[in-house]
Amino acid sequence: MASADEIRELMRTEGAAVAQNTQAFNDGRYESVAELEDYEELKREARSIKEDAIERLPDLVEELTETVEENGGTVYVADDAEDANRYIRSVVDDRDAERVVKSKSMTSEELDVNDALEADGVDVVETDLGEWVLQVADEAPSHIVAPAIHKSREAIAELFNERFDPDEPLETAEELTHFAREKLGDQIVDAEVGMTGANFLTADTGSMALVTSEGNARKTVAATDTQITVAGVEKIVPAVEDLHPFIELIGRSGTGQDITSYVSLLTPPVDTPVVDFEDDETPLSELDADRDFHLVLVDNGRLAMRDDEHLRETLYCIRCSACSNSCANFQSVGGHAFGGETYSGGIATGWEAGIEGLDVAEEFNDLCTGCSRCVNACPVGIDIPWINTVVRDRANREGDEPAEWLVDGLMPDAEDEGAPLQKRFFGNFETVAKLGSATAPISNWLAETGVSRRLMSRVLGIDPRRELPSFERETLVEWFADRESAVENPDRRVVLYPDLYTNHVQVERGKAAVEVLESLGVDVVVPPAPSSGRAPLSQGMVATATDHAERVAETLSSHVAEGRDVVVIEPSDHAMFQREYEKLLDEERFTGLAEESYELLEYVYGLLENGADASALPAVDGEEIAYHSHCQQRTLGLEAHTVAVLEECGYDVTTSEVECCGMAGSFGYKSDYYELSMDVGDRLRDQLQADDVRERPVVASGTSCLEQIDALLERQPRHPIELLSE
Ligand code: SF4
């Protein structure tokens, strides 16, 4: 795991450049995909092509091999990095090459091919600007698409001036680019071998599609007589026509460009003569056209990933980087913390677990908070948070078991293997909350004493700067049990799900929810119910989460059978019912619950749309408020319902656009991540303190968002339902 010190250092040195660049990519993405009429259809098409291709992968490898060989090239399927490097070295050696020029290849980063060739005395030159900057700086990429995203223009200028000592110091982007182009031009001219990656390979024609911003891939291919293309086996698609949705989506998803500067479709070896840069006499047509092409298809764990029901989806990834860009934590720390040996960002966990192993993936896996903002951004619809959860679960099971006495009472029955103590504590927060309420207010007092805070910090890694939740003695369920529903002849009937926080901590918002629903003619019950399993799931305790899901489904199903709708206050629990339970429950129980459950303000919106009397809600006259939606609520497309209800009541609503509040449940409580959480939160604070928003009261839907905003601002935030119950 990246240590707090490392995270702090990266935030200081690289954070600003990463944040600025990823946010610019995101702005471009929002704009560019909004112009696509058939965005969702393109995503569906892209996903279905990848699903089909991975399903038929062994056949496609065979077909592609035959096609490339018919075209006159050679195919080598490499089992692992060592095997691939051995083959590449032999090709370079056979050609007597002294220099290899490279372009566009994350897969070669994965193989460490540069090191292998350099050990043979070969000069390897990266020709893409970002990669070259890193080669000069001797650093690793920090982003899938923009490898030097963590470097500002000033830092690159400093590096070049120091390293090359030019006559005039370089300063502007134009000067730097021009300088690099000149340097690289000379290197390409002298090279014997060109090496590229491939975004896609088409089995029917043996073509490689390269989507680039600089066009150096074309130069490396055209200027050398020996071309090596290195690509993971998962890059194969059946046919050239299949490229269409990907070409539409890849640039828009990653850098927000409608189309990248260069889209090259090469079917090597081609008949074009190789340029002899030293001979400016002979016409091109008379030069030798004898080109050699080697396609190195890399397995390196991919075929095993294909057989892994959870990691398989990783192979659908088209390496666009939208998941990194949309990730609030990535925006703060970049891929040097949020990444493994090669890949970075949300999907990197899947890649690194598959090609390097769990231990590498585990090092940064905790930086995924499961907020799900990447899910809609991914052009092939990969459930990235789920892959992260599964890897976390596997890492937990490989870990050392904490001492028995430490976990006594904290260990959920369903989790029989060794998750770290901190994860068990947060994963079993239900027990803590029950105990907290049963013994409040003493529990609240005790938790805040210096001795307790020091113990919590030392044993559980809970940051002493974070305010702890204050448990209510009377839970929502207990409050409700002592009252009768006041609604006669109800229009609808609801079971209000008492999530852990509403039931034990934020009881007032639960009461407000009951009162608002009743005022709109709804009969409400609030039964005792297990917690949703969100807490254990976010700690990677899948067995415990499954146990919760089963008990929740059982508890709520009897109410659904009575004709009640399920209404959920906490968006992350609602997201469990709508998304994650699909992985934890059988189809019938999942569908039954997902179809009958609604987020609270979505439900109120539905009631108003279907004729409920809006005059039962308070009416204001243009009162200004600021609203921060919840990540998972946004992923489910539910932000608009809250805004619509508030506007119906007469509020003038400003919404926050930032990706996240930086809290995400237990994440912000952990000392390792406290500063990162606050750094992400700063972006929200800036927005809520902008000139036209500063005076507005703040409302937020998520528990963790409310807590974070409370820590960030002087003014205390409230849940929107509390405005409606006034
Ligand atoms: S997981 Fe999806 S969003 Fe992330 S890089 Fe791969 S294709 Fe792009």
Boltz pocket constraint, residues with backbone or C-beta under 6 A from the ligand:
constraints:
  - pocket:
      binder: B
      contacts: [[A, 144], [A, 253], [A, 316], [A, 317], [A, 318], [A, 319], [A, 320], [A, 321], [A, 322], [A, 323], [A, 324], [A, 346], [A, 347], [A, 374], [A, 377], [A, 378], [A, 379], [A, 380], [A, 381], [A, 382], [A, 384]]
      max_distance: 6.0
